[in-house]
């Protein structure tokens, strides 16, 4: 049986990624809208923090599960699972970044795009 991929626009995909992060109590979730920026690598960056490497892995797995359940899509690229400091899940139009708190402060991705619209997601 052939698996069919459901098309979802980047707005919906970003919301699904946030839901997956919230399921595992990710903190400081930020959605950076890069659509209006010239030469942006993606439509959205969704960034969250984890308190431990165990939680970091759980958040990444939850994002993958929620996205697959909703739109039958796996990440095009996944990085950082072995280091357990920063996991990147690349869905092309939406890139999820899950950091341990100190690594997030060090890389400061939110500060790279001063012109981008940044939305802070309320904790659930």
N, C-alpha and C positions, 0 to 999 in steps of 0.2 A: 504494500500500500504506500503510495507516494504521499509524503508530507507536504502540505500546502502552507506557504508563508502568507500571513495576513499583512497587508500593507497598512502602515500607520504613519501619520505625519509626525514630524519631530516634536510638535507641541504635546501630542498624546504620549509619545514615547518618553518624553521628559517627565510627565506626570506619573507614568508607570514606574520609572526608575526611582522617583521620590517615594512612591508607595512601598517599593521593595526596601528602601533604606529605612523608612519609618517602621516597618514590620519588625526590625531587629534593633529598634531604639537608637538609631544613628543620631548624632548630635550636630548642631550647627550646619544644617543642610542649607546649601545655597545653590540657586539656579542662575547661571550666567547665560543671558541671551546674546548670542554672537551673530545673529542673523543680519543685522544691519552693518556689520563691520566688513570692510573689504578684505578679501583673502583669508577669511576665517576658516579654520580647519574643520569646523563643525557648526551646527546650528546652536547647540547648547552644550555647556559643561555643567554637570551636576556634581557638586562637591559635598562630602560629608566627613565627619570625624567618628572614630571608634576609640573606645577606652582601652582596648586590649587587642592583641593579635587574634585571639579567639573570636572576639566580636567583629573584628575587621573581616575575617573569613566568613562569618555568618551573614554579615551585611552583603557582601559580594554574592554569596550563594542565593540570598533572598532576592536580590535584584535580578539575577539570571532567571530564577524561577518565576518571578512575577512577569517579566518581559516574555518569557516563553509561553507561559499560561495565557497571557493576553493576546499576543500577536505571533506566536510561533517563530520567534526569532532568537537566535543565539548571537552572542557578541562576535563581531568580525575578528576582533583581537582581544586577548586578555593577558595582562602583564602584572607581575608583582606578587603572585600567590606564594612563591617560595620565600621571598624576603619578609613578607608580612609586616610591611611598614606603609606601603602605598599600593593599593590595587587599582588598576585601570581597566575598565570594561568599555571597549570601543564598539558602539553600535552605528558608527559612521556619522549619522546626523546628530547623535547624542553620545557624549563621552562621560561616563561616570568615573569619578575619582573618589576613592575611600582611603582616608589617611588615618594613621595614628596621630593624636593631637600634636605632638612635638614636630613631627615631619610636616604636617600641614602648615604650621607656623614657619618652618624653615623654607619651604618652597613657595608659599604665599601666592598661589595661582590667582586668587581673587584680585590681586594688585596688578596683574599683567595687562588687563584690559580696562583702562580708565573710562573708555567711551561706551562700554557694554552696559546693558541694563542688568542689574543684580537684584534678585529677589531672595529674601531670607524666608525660609519655610518655618512656620511655627512648629514646635515640638508637640507630639501627640501624647 
